[in-house]
Amino acid sequence: MSPRRLALVTAPRAGEAFESWVDRMARVNRCPPAEVATMMGLGLRGASADVRPPLFGVRSDDVVRRTVFAATGVSDERVDAMHLSVFEGGPLSVSAVLAAGRARRLSAGQEWAVVHGSRACPCCLLVSGGVWQLWWKLSCAAVCPEHRVVLLDRCPSCGWVLRWGGERPRGVPAQWVRPPTCCANSVRGRPCSQWLPAVRVSRADGGTVEAQRRWLDVACGRVRPGLGGVEVAAVSGSRRFVRV
């Protein structure tokens, strides 16, 4: 049975992560993200709404597309664009990420993407009003090319990885609305109130900024990776490119 159309819908923003959009939808509808996910028809795994669905934010399928469209009117293409699978065919292997997702905890240094957390640019969050970019979840995300600052990966107040879940990792908040510009990790049963745009960040040098731009061009499929001026072919039998 398809979900009912929600009365209040906010459109996804360019490059936004699926979790970010669900959080902003929760803010507009004044209810926890887990409740919004349920109203969208996104089945939460297990009896607890504090656990993410296996494909949440990684890859959409026909069921997700159909139910999200019924609840919000957002097209299949825009739903797919908010998932990590948009990087498939570049350096990211979604199947590898999904396999690693079965592990209890993930390390940003072991996979191409941080599935249950995110880095963030405080300047971007301030300008956008709390839109979390999808590419911030990639393991090689280090600096913001636009604002030329080093991305945050941990909250200076609670010390947890951003959007990790704090003391209850991997959770889709079921008890409170998560402010999109705040840390909001779960700490002793309450959301961390750190306002991220106020966090002092370090300036990135020009060489690092340029390297980040080149890496994003590869990750987004705008250019093919190269080695010594020679284009590197995709791995035989796979859509992945070699790691650069």
N, C-alpha and C positions, 0 to 999 in steps of 0.2 A: 504494500500500500504506500503510495507516494505521500510525503509530508505536506502539510498545509503551507500555503504561501505566507511568509512572514510579513508583517505590516511595515516593519522598519528594516530597510536594507541599505547598507553603505557599499558603494562599488569598490572592487579591488583596485589598487594603485599599481602603476607600472613597476614590475620587478618585485612585487611584494610576495613574501612567504605566506603559505597557506595558514600557518598558525597565527601569523600577525593579523590576517584578515578575520579569522575566527574571533580573536581577541577584540578587534575593533567592532565586529558585529555584536559581541557580548556587551561592549560598552554602550552602543546605541540602544540595544534592547534592555539594558539594565538587568542583566542576569549573568551568571557564571558561564565561562566558555564551554564547559561540559554540557550545560543545558542547551546552549545554542547548537552545539554539535549534534545533540539528540534531536532537536527540532529540525535540523537540516537532514536528518535521516542517516547520519554517520554513526554506525554501530560501534559502541565502545566495547573493547574486549573485556570479558569477564564481568563479574558482578559489580565491581567498583568502577565508578566513573573517573577515578584518579589514575587510570592506566590508559595510555594511548592505544588507539587501534594500530595494528601492525603496519599499515601503509600510510598512516597519518602524516601528511606533509612530504612523503617520499614519492609516491606514485598514485595517481588516481586510476579508477577503473570505471566500467560502465555504470555500476551501481552508484558510485560517488557522483559521477557526472549527472546522472538522472535525478538523484534526490536533491543535490545542490541546486540544480536548475529549477526543480519544482518548488523549492523553498524560497529561492532568491531571484530567479530569472537570470542568473549569471551563466554565460555560455560555456560549453564544453572547453573551448579553446582557452578561455580565461582561467578556468579551473585548472587545466593542465599546466598553464604557465606559472602557477603558484607552487608547483611541486618540483622536487629535486630532479625528477626524471627529464626535465627540459635540458639538462646537461648530458644526458645519455648520448653517446656518440662522440663525446669529447673525452676529457680525462676521467669522468665519473662513470663507474659501473653501478647502476642501480641494484642489480642482482647481488653484487658484493655487499652493498650497504644493507640491503634487506637481510642477507645472511648474517651479517655482523650484528644487526639489530636484535637478533635472538639472544645475544649475550646480555648479561645483566648490566654491564656498564660499557660505554664506548670511550675510546681515547681519540682525541682529535689528531694525534700523530699516527694513528694506525689506518685511518680511512680517508677517503676523499671528502667526506662531509661529516659535519657534526649533527647527527640526526636529532638528538634530544636537547640541543642547546644552540646558542648563536653568539656570534660576536656582534658588535654594534658601533656605529659612529654617533656619538652624542649630538654632533652638529646636524646630521641628517634627521635624527629623531626630533630635534627641536623644530627644524624647518617643516618637516612633514606632519608634525603632530602625532608622531608615534607609529609610523610605517616602518616595519622591519624588513629589510631587503633580503631576498632569497639568497643572493650570493654571499651574504655574511655567514651563511652556514657552511660554506666550503672551507676545507682545512687550510687552504693557502690564502684565505682572506686575511690580510695583515694591515692594510692601510686604506683610507678612503681617498681615491684619486681626486674627488671633487673638492674636499676640504683639506686634503693633504695632512691628515692626522692619523695616528696609530689607532686602530680599532680597539675597543674594550673587549675583554673576554671574561672578566670576572667583576663582580660588584665590589666596590671598595668598602661598602658597609657590611654586607653579610659574608663576603668572601667566596660565594658560590659562583659557578659558571652561569653566565646570563641565560635565562630561559631554560635552565637545567631542571629546576623544580625544587632546589634547596634540599631540605631534609627529607623530601619525598620526591626523589628524582623520577623523571618520565611522566609526571602527572599532567593531566588536563584539569586545570582548577575547577573544582566543583562546588566551592563554598563562597567564592568572592569574585567580583569583577576585577580583572587585572588591568590597571591603568597602562596604556600602551607606551608611555614615556617613563614609566617607573620599572625598577628591577622586578618587584613582585614575586621573588622567589619565596617559597614557604619556609619560614623560620619560626620554630616553636609554635606552629599552628597559626601564624599570622603572616600576611604578605610583607616583604621588605619594602619600605617606603622610599628607598633611595631614588631621587629624581635624576635620571641619567644625564640629561642635558647640562646639569650643574657640575658633572665630574670633569676635572681638569685632565686634558689629554695631551700627549706629546706630539710635537710636530714631526712629520716624516720628511726625510731628505729626498731631493729630487730623483736620485737614482732608484730609490725604493718605490717611489710613486710611479715612475715609468715602468719598472718591472711588474708592478701590480696591474697596470693598464694592459701590458702585453699578455700577462697570464689570463686576465679576464677575457681578452679577445680570443684566446685559445679555448677557454672553458665555455664561452658562449657560442663557439663555432664561427666566429667572424674571420678568423685566420687559422691556418694549419700550423702545428708546431714545427719548429725548425731546429737543426743542429748544425752549427758551422755554416749557416747560410743555405743549407739544403733542407727542403721540406721533408718532414718525417711522415712516412705512410702509417696508416692505421695498422694495428696488430692483425695479423692474418687470422681469419676465422672469427674475428671479434670487431665490434664497433668502437672499441676503446682505442685511444691514441696512447703512445708511450708517455710515461711520466716525464715532465720537463720542469 
